[in-house]
Amino acid sequence: MSARPQAYRAALLYSLDDPASVGVAASYRHLEDGLLLVEEGRIRALGPAAELLPGLAPTVEVRHWPDALITPGFIDTHIHYPQTGIVGAGGEQLLDWLTRHTYPTELRFADRDYAGQVARFFVGELLRNGTTSALVFPTVHPESVDAFFAVAAELDLRMLCGKVLMDRNAPPALCDTPASGYEQSQALIERWHGRGRLGYAVTPRFAGSCSDEQLHLAGRLLREHPSVHLHTHLAENRREVTWVRSLFPERSSYLDVYAHHGLLGPRSLFAHAIHLGDSDCRQLAASGAAVAFCPTSNLFLGSGLFDLGRAERLGLKVGMGSDIGAGTSFSLLQTLNEAYKVEQLQGRSLDPFKALYLATLGGARALGLDERIGSLAPGHEADFVVLDWNATPLLQFRLQHTTSLAERLAVLLTLGDDRVVQETFVAGVSRHRREG
């Protein structure tokens, strides 16, 4: 991080709260000509440029983007870095897709050097798309965790990751045992959790790939290390739900499998959560757990439509997940574009300020990190992105026909992609700058 104070001038926009809770008008702060002051990796102040500029010391450099928008860095609450090489591999729904595409790809991640190469490319894609924090699936191999965290630590990223736990219903070379999974996870937690801006997530792949003993030991890890997270999949596909029910006939639901083993809590995040009853959703909300809304992968694999309206009614925390590689874009702008369509198919419209919330502060709340990331408020870590309103000819032309901030933001979230991201800052340091 840079210790020297820096100032960044542009339009500023960030969420204050969930529009579903406080109403749209009270949910965000916008400064048409704002100034963001950064020092030692944190946001120290922000306000109208006309008010703050006269008080700056002469030595403070001011970078100015007259036609750009600064927002908090995007937060991806569910993504698989080893699946970067199979994005767009189609033809099947979830369980067959795992067998045909995912498991053969993940076998290669026992090789630390290969895992490191993929991790570096993966992180580069995140930054190119304005994503500054993510909850990341590796593979069952400890080497895959070491490789990812090494790259993230080098760039001072706020990242969460943890070794996959999987002791059945997968290729033998991708299976651990309850004991080895527990021991390897313990070692990785000691090595990486709390190092710099890194955090560990206990990561059973999903109930279908874990025995009762493995899930029991995952719960034990959470009890022994109360500051780590829990990251897994839940009720993504109807066939998957039926299969899990057959594997755990004594449990009342898919969610109850996890609840029985102590995996529900305020630091738990469940990806997808599409095919759940109301009682399970209420239990998730009451536990303080969160879910990742993954529209591009849900559509690509034909898994179903996430009910965001129900989540709002029940007070369930929700973040956005690209879910690379069943997901089809690293861009959370494009992910929100697909989320809008999912909402339309269910008779609702996704407000652009709600979309911004889901990709920033909502994601931070889903991860229990909202005191650190997801906002431009003073005291937060200086993870932010500079978005170019004029990144493409179509975007530039379309914005000439808008009359309000809400309309401009809606257009940006619909037409935007990696080309919109002009620069990405991590802890106050520029980690990606668009060429040209």
C-alpha positions as CSV (number, residue, x, y, z in Angstrom):
1,M,0.0,0.0,0.0
2,S,1.0,3.6,-0.6
3,A,1.7,5.6,2.6
4,R,1.7,8.9,0.7
5,P,-1.7,10.6,0.6
6,Q,-3.5,10.4,-2.8
7,A,-6.6,12.2,-4.1
8,Y,-9.0,10.9,-6.8
9,R,-11.5,13.2,-8.5
10,A,-14.5,11.9,-10.4
11,A,-18.2,11.2,-9.9
12,L,-18.5,9.0,-6.7
13,L,-21.3,6.5,-6.1
14,Y,-21.6,3.9,-3.3
15,S,-24.3,2.1,-1.4
16,L,-25.3,3.1,2.2
17,D,-27.8,0.2,2.7
18,D,-30.1,-2.3,1.0
19,P,-32.8,-0.5,-1.0
20,A,-35.2,-3.2,0.0
21,S,-34.8,-2.1,3.6
22,V,-34.6,1.7,3.5
23,G,-36.0,2.6,0.0
24,V,-34.0,3.5,-3.0
25,A,-33.5,7.2,-2.2
26,A,-31.9,6.5,1.1
27,S,-29.8,3.6,-0.1
28,Y,-26.9,5.4,-1.8
29,R,-24.7,8.5,-1.9
30,H,-23.8,10.2,-5.1
31,L,-21.4,13.1,-5.7
32,E,-21.3,14.4,-9.3
33,D,-17.9,15.9,-8.8
34,G,-16.4,14.2,-5.8
35,L,-13.0,13.8,-4.2
36,L,-11.7,10.6,-2.6
37,L,-8.7,10.9,-0.2
38,V,-6.7,7.8,0.4
39,E,-3.8,7.2,2.8
40,E,-2.1,4.0,3.9
41,G,-4.5,1.8,2.0
42,R,-7.7,3.3,3.5
43,I,-10.2,5.9,2.6
44,R,-9.6,8.9,4.8
45,A,-12.2,11.3,3.5
46,L,-14.6,12.0,0.7
47,G,-16.8,14.9,-0.3
48,P,-17.5,17.5,-3.0
49,A,-14.3,18.3,-4.8
50,A,-15.0,22.1,-4.4
51,E,-15.0,21.7,-0.6
52,L,-12.0,19.4,-0.2
53,L,-9.5,20.6,-2.8
54,P,-8.7,23.9,-1.1
55,G,-7.6,22.0,2.0
56,L,-5.2,19.6,0.3
57,A,-1.5,19.9,1.0
58,P,0.4,21.1,-2.1
59,T,2.3,17.7,-2.2
60,V,-0.9,15.7,-2.7
61,E,-1.3,14.5,-6.2
62,V,-4.9,14.7,-7.6
63,R,-5.9,12.3,-10.4
64,H,-9.0,13.5,-12.2
65,W,-11.4,11.6,-14.5
66,P,-14.0,14.1,-15.7
67,D,-16.1,11.5,-17.5
68,A,-15.8,8.5,-15.1
69,L,-17.6,7.1,-12.1
70,I,-15.8,5.7,-9.0
71,T,-17.5,2.9,-7.1
72,P,-16.3,0.4,-4.5
73,G,-14.5,-2.6,-6.0
74,F,-16.9,-5.4,-6.9
75,I,-17.2,-8.4,-4.7
76,D,-17.7,-11.9,-6.1
77,T,-19.2,-14.2,-3.5
78,H,-18.8,-17.4,-5.4
79,I,-16.2,-18.4,-8.0
80,H,-14.0,-21.4,-8.9
81,Y,-10.5,-20.4,-10.0
82,P,-9.6,-23.9,-11.3
83,Q,-12.5,-23.8,-13.7
84,T,-11.2,-20.8,-15.6
85,G,-10.1,-23.2,-18.4
86,I,-13.6,-24.7,-18.9
87,V,-15.7,-21.5,-19.2
88,G,-18.3,-22.1,-21.9
89,A,-18.0,-25.9,-21.8
90,G,-21.6,-26.8,-22.3
91,G,-23.9,-29.7,-23.1
92,E,-25.1,-31.0,-19.7
93,Q,-26.7,-30.0,-16.5
94,L,-24.9,-29.9,-13.2
95,L,-24.0,-33.5,-12.2
96,D,-23.0,-34.6,-15.7
97,W,-21.2,-31.3,-16.2
98,L,-19.1,-32.0,-13.1
99,T,-18.2,-35.4,-14.3
100,R,-17.4,-34.5,-17.9
101,H,-15.7,-31.1,-17.5
102,T,-14.9,-30.1,-13.9
103,Y,-13.3,-33.2,-12.3
104,P,-10.9,-33.9,-15.2
105,T,-9.8,-30.2,-15.1
106,E,-9.3,-30.2,-11.4
107,L,-7.0,-33.2,-11.5
108,R,-4.2,-31.0,-12.8
109,F,-4.1,-28.8,-9.7
110,A,-2.0,-31.2,-7.7
111,D,0.8,-29.5,-9.6
112,R,1.7,-26.4,-7.7
113,D,3.4,-24.7,-10.7
114,Y,0.3,-25.2,-12.9
115,A,-2.0,-24.1,-10.2
116,G,0.1,-20.9,-9.8
117,Q,-0.1,-20.2,-13.5
118,V,-3.9,-20.5,-13.5
119,A,-4.2,-18.5,-10.3
120,R,-2.2,-15.6,-11.7
121,F,-4.3,-15.5,-14.9
122,F,-7.5,-15.8,-12.8
123,V,-6.6,-12.9,-10.5
124,G,-5.6,-10.8,-13.5
125,E,-9.1,-11.4,-15.0
126,L,-10.8,-10.4,-11.7
127,L,-8.9,-7.1,-11.6
128,R,-9.5,-6.4,-15.3
129,N,-13.2,-6.7,-14.5
130,G,-13.1,-4.5,-11.4
131,T,-13.4,-7.3,-8.9
132,T,-11.3,-6.6,-5.8
133,S,-12.5,-9.3,-3.4
134,A,-13.9,-12.8,-3.9
135,L,-14.8,-16.0,-2.1
136,V,-12.9,-18.6,-4.1
137,F,-13.2,-22.4,-4.6
138,P,-9.8,-24.1,-5.3
139,T,-9.6,-27.9,-5.6
140,V,-9.1,-30.7,-3.1
141,H,-5.3,-30.3,-3.3
142,P,-3.6,-28.1,-0.7
143,E,-1.2,-27.0,-3.4
144,S,-4.1,-25.2,-5.2
145,V,-4.8,-23.2,-2.0
146,D,-1.2,-22.3,-1.5
147,A,-0.9,-21.2,-5.2
148,F,-3.9,-19.0,-5.0
149,F,-3.1,-17.4,-1.7
150,A,0.5,-16.7,-2.8
151,V,-0.7,-14.6,-5.7
152,A,-3.4,-12.8,-3.6
153,A,-0.9,-12.0,-0.9
154,E,1.6,-10.6,-3.4
155,L,-1.1,-8.1,-4.6
156,D,-2.5,-7.4,-1.1
157,L,-5.9,-8.6,-2.1
158,R,-8.8,-9.1,0.3
159,M,-9.6,-12.8,-0.6
160,L,-11.2,-15.9,1.0
161,C,-10.4,-19.4,-0.1
162,G,-10.1,-22.9,1.4
163,K,-9.2,-26.5,0.4
164,V,-12.1,-28.5,-1.0
165,L,-13.4,-31.3,1.2
166,M,-14.6,-34.3,-0.9
167,D,-14.4,-37.9,0.2
168,R,-16.9,-39.7,-2.1
169,N,-18.8,-39.7,-5.4
170,A,-15.8,-38.2,-7.3
171,P,-12.7,-39.6,-9.0
172,P,-10.4,-41.3,-6.4
173,A,-7.6,-38.9,-7.3
174,L,-9.8,-36.0,-6.3
175,C,-11.0,-37.5,-3.0
176,D,-9.5,-37.0,0.4
177,T,-10.6,-38.6,3.6
178,P,-12.3,-37.0,6.6
179,A,-9.0,-37.2,8.5
180,S,-6.7,-35.9,5.8
181,G,-9.2,-33.2,4.9
182,Y,-9.3,-32.0,8.5
183,E,-5.6,-32.2,9.0
184,Q,-4.8,-30.4,5.7
185,S,-7.3,-27.7,6.4
186,Q,-5.8,-27.1,9.9
187,A,-2.4,-26.7,8.4
188,L,-3.7,-24.2,5.7
189,I,-5.6,-22.2,8.3
190,E,-2.4,-21.8,10.3
191,R,-0.4,-20.9,7.3
192,W,-2.8,-18.4,5.6
193,H,-5.8,-17.3,7.7
194,G,-5.3,-13.7,8.8
195,R,-2.1,-13.3,6.8
196,G,-2.4,-9.8,5.3
197,R,-5.9,-9.5,3.9
198,L,-6.5,-13.2,3.4
199,G,-9.1,-15.3,5.1
200,Y,-9.8,-19.0,5.2
201,A,-13.1,-20.7,4.2
202,V,-13.8,-24.3,5.2
203,T,-15.1,-25.7,1.9
204,P,-17.0,-28.9,1.6
205,R,-17.8,-29.2,-2.1
206,F,-21.4,-30.0,-1.5
207,A,-23.3,-32.6,0.5
208,G,-23.3,-35.1,-2.3
209,S,-19.5,-35.3,-2.3
210,C,-19.1,-35.5,1.5
211,S,-19.8,-38.3,4.1
212,D,-21.3,-37.6,7.4
213,E,-17.9,-37.8,9.0
214,Q,-16.4,-35.3,6.7
215,L,-19.2,-32.8,7.3
216,H,-18.9,-33.4,11.0
217,L,-15.2,-32.6,10.9
218,A,-15.9,-29.5,8.8
219,G,-18.2,-28.3,11.6
220,R,-15.4,-29.1,14.1
221,L,-13.1,-26.8,12.1
222,L,-15.6,-24.0,12.4
223,R,-15.9,-24.4,16.1
224,E,-12.2,-24.5,16.6
225,H,-11.6,-21.5,14.4
226,P,-14.5,-19.2,14.9
227,S,-13.2,-16.5,12.6
228,V,-13.0,-18.6,9.5
229,H,-15.8,-18.9,6.9
230,L,-17.9,-21.7,5.5
231,H,-18.3,-22.0,1.7
232,T,-20.3,-24.6,-0.1
233,H,-23.1,-25.3,-2.6
234,L,-26.8,-25.8,-1.8
235,A,-29.9,-26.8,-3.8
236,E,-28.5,-25.8,-7.2
237,N,-30.2,-28.4,-9.4
238,R,-33.4,-30.5,-9.0
239,R,-31.6,-33.7,-9.8
240,E,-28.9,-32.8,-7.3
241,V,-31.5,-32.1,-4.6
242,T,-33.2,-35.5,-5.2
243,W,-29.8,-37.3,-5.1
244,V,-28.7,-35.6,-1.8
245,R,-32.0,-36.6,-0.3
246,S,-31.3,-40.2,-1.2
247,L,-27.8,-40.0,0.4
248,F,-29.1,-38.5,3.7
249,P,-32.6,-40.1,4.1
250,E,-32.6,-39.3,7.8
251,R,-32.3,-35.5,7.2
252,S,-35.5,-33.5,6.5
253,S,-34.0,-31.4,3.7
254,Y,-30.8,-30.6,1.9
255,L,-30.2,-27.6,4.2
256,D,-30.8,-29.8,7.2
257,V,-27.8,-31.9,6.2
258,Y,-25.6,-28.9,6.8
259,A,-27.5,-27.7,9.8
260,H,-27.1,-31.1,11.5
261,H,-23.4,-30.8,11.3
262,G,-23.2,-27.2,12.6
263,L,-22.4,-25.6,9.3
264,L,-25.0,-22.8,9.5
265,G,-24.0,-19.5,10.9
266,P,-23.3,-15.8,10.2
267,R,-20.0,-16.6,8.4
268,S,-21.5,-19.3,6.2
269,L,-22.2,-18.7,2.5
270,F,-24.2,-21.1,0.3
271,A,-24.0,-20.8,-3.5
272,H,-27.2,-21.0,-5.6
273,A,-29.9,-22.0,-3.0
274,I,-32.5,-22.1,-5.8
275,H,-34.6,-25.1,-4.9
276,L,-35.5,-24.4,-1.3
277,G,-38.7,-24.3,0.6
278,D,-39.8,-21.2,2.6
279,S,-38.9,-22.9,5.9
280,D,-35.4,-23.5,4.8
281,C,-35.0,-19.9,3.6
282,R,-36.3,-18.7,6.9
283,Q,-33.8,-21.0,8.7
284,L,-31.0,-19.6,6.6
285,A,-32.0,-16.0,7.3
286,A,-32.4,-16.7,11.1
287,S,-28.9,-18.2,11.2
288,G,-27.3,-15.1,9.7
289,A,-26.0,-17.2,6.7
290,A,-25.8,-15.7,3.2
291,V,-26.4,-17.0,-0.3
292,A,-24.7,-16.2,-3.6
293,F,-27.0,-15.4,-6.5
294,C,-25.2,-16.8,-9.6
295,P,-27.4,-16.0,-12.6
296,T,-25.0,-16.7,-15.5
297,S,-24.3,-20.3,-14.3
298,N,-27.8,-20.9,-13.2
299,L,-28.9,-20.1,-16.7
300,F,-26.0,-21.8,-18.5
301,L,-26.6,-25.1,-16.7
302,G,-30.3,-24.8,-16.8
303,S,-30.5,-25.0,-13.0
304,G,-33.3,-22.6,-12.3
305,L,-34.2,-19.0,-11.3
306,F,-33.1,-17.7,-7.9
307,D,-36.0,-16.0,-6.1
308,L,-34.5,-12.7,-5.0
309,G,-37.8,-11.3,-3.9
310,R,-38.3,-14.1,-1.4
311,A,-34.8,-13.5,-0.1
312,E,-35.6,-9.8,0.5
313,R,-38.9,-10.6,2.2
314,L,-37.2,-13.0,4.6
315,G,-34.2,-10.7,5.3
316,L,-31.7,-13.2,3.8
317,K,-28.3,-11.8,3.0
318,V,-27.4,-12.1,-0.7
319,G,-24.3,-11.4,-2.7
320,M,-23.5,-11.8,-6.4
321,G,-21.5,-14.8,-7.7
322,S,-20.0,-15.1,-11.2
323,D,-19.5,-18.8,-10.6
324,I,-16.8,-19.2,-13.1
325,G,-16.6,-21.7,-14.9
326,A,-20.2,-22.7,-15.2
327,G,-20.7,-18.9,-15.1
328,T,-19.8,-17.3,-18.4
329,S,-18.3,-13.9,-17.5
330,F,-15.8,-12.6,-14.9
331,S,-17.6,-9.3,-15.2
332,L,-20.1,-8.6,-12.4
333,L,-21.6,-5.9,-14.6
334,Q,-22.5,-8.7,-17.0
335,T,-23.6,-10.9,-14.1
336,L,-26.0,-8.1,-13.0
337,N,-27.2,-7.9,-16.6
338,E,-28.3,-11.5,-16.4
339,A,-29.7,-11.0,-12.9
340,Y,-32.0,-8.3,-14.3
341,K,-33.3,-10.8,-16.9
342,V,-33.8,-13.5,-14.2
343,E,-35.9,-11.0,-12.3
344,Q,-37.9,-10.1,-15.4
345,L,-38.7,-13.8,-15.9
346,Q,-40.3,-13.8,-12.4
347,G,-42.3,-10.6,-13.0
348,R,-40.0,-8.2,-11.2
349,S,-37.5,-5.5,-12.2
350,L,-34.1,-5.2,-10.7
351,D,-33.5,-1.6,-9.6
352,P,-30.1,-0.4,-10.7
353,F,-29.3,0.8,-7.1
354,K,-30.2,-2.6,-5.8
355,A,-27.9,-4.1,-8.4
356,L,-25.0,-1.8,-7.3
357,Y,-25.7,-2.8,-3.7
358,L,-25.6,-6.6,-4.5
359,A,-22.2,-6.3,-6.2
360,T,-20.6,-4.1,-3.5
361,L,-22.0,-3.6,0.0
362,G,-24.4,-6.5,-0.2
363,G,-21.5,-8.8,-1.1
364,A,-19.4,-7.4,1.7
365,R,-22.3,-8.1,4.2
366,A,-22.8,-11.6,2.8
367,L,-19.1,-12.2,3.7
368,G,-19.2,-10.4,7.0
369,L,-16.7,-7.9,5.8
370,D,-18.8,-4.8,5.4
371,E,-16.8,-2.9,8.0
372,R,-13.8,-3.3,5.7
373,I,-14.9,-3.4,2.1
374,G,-17.9,-2.7,-0.2
375,S,-18.0,1.1,0.5
376,L,-16.3,4.4,-0.1
377,A,-17.0,5.6,3.4
378,P,-14.0,6.8,5.4
379,G,-12.2,4.0,7.3
380,H,-12.9,1.4,4.7
381,E,-10.1,-0.2,2.8
382,A,-9.4,1.6,-0.4
383,D,-10.6,-1.0,-2.9
384,F,-12.3,0.9,-5.7
385,V,-12.8,1.0,-9.5
386,V,-12.9,3.8,-12.1
387,L,-15.7,3.1,-14.6
388,D,-15.6,4.9,-18.0
389,W,-19.0,6.1,-19.1
390,N,-17.7,6.3,-22.7
391,A,-16.0,3.0,-22.9
392,T,-17.7,1.9,-26.1
393,P,-19.4,3.8,-28.9
394,L,-22.8,2.2,-28.0
395,L,-22.5,3.1,-24.4
396,Q,-21.5,6.7,-25.2
397,F,-24.4,7.1,-27.7
398,R,-27.0,5.4,-25.4
399,L,-26.0,7.6,-22.4
400,Q,-26.8,10.7,-24.5
401,H,-30.4,9.6,-24.3
402,T,-30.6,9.4,-20.5
403,T,-32.0,12.0,-18.1
404,S,-31.3,10.7,-14.6
405,L,-28.6,8.9,-12.6
406,A,-30.8,5.8,-12.2
407,E,-31.2,5.6,-16.0
408,R,-27.5,6.1,-16.6
409,L,-26.6,3.4,-14.0
410,A,-29.1,1.0,-15.5
411,V,-27.5,1.4,-18.9
412,L,-24.0,1.0,-17.5
413,L,-25.1,-2.2,-15.7
414,T,-26.7,-3.6,-18.9
415,L,-24.1,-2.6,-21.5
416,G,-21.0,-2.6,-19.4
417,D,-18.3,-5.3,-19.3
418,D,-14.5,-5.4,-18.8
419,R,-14.0,-2.5,-21.3
420,V,-15.8,-0.1,-18.9
421,V,-13.2,-0.7,-16.1
422,Q,-10.6,2.0,-16.6
423,E,-8.6,1.3,-13.5
424,T,-8.8,-1.0,-10.4
425,F,-7.3,0.0,-7.1
426,V,-6.5,-2.4,-4.3
427,A,-5.7,-1.0,-0.8
428,G,-5.0,2.3,-2.6
429,V,-2.6,0.9,-5.2
430,S,-3.5,0.7,-8.9
431,R,-3.5,-3.0,-9.8
432,H,-5.0,-2.8,-13.3
433,R,-5.1,0.0,-15.8
434,R,-6.9,-0.4,-19.1
435,E,-4.7,0.0,-22.1
436,G,-5.7,2.8,-24.5
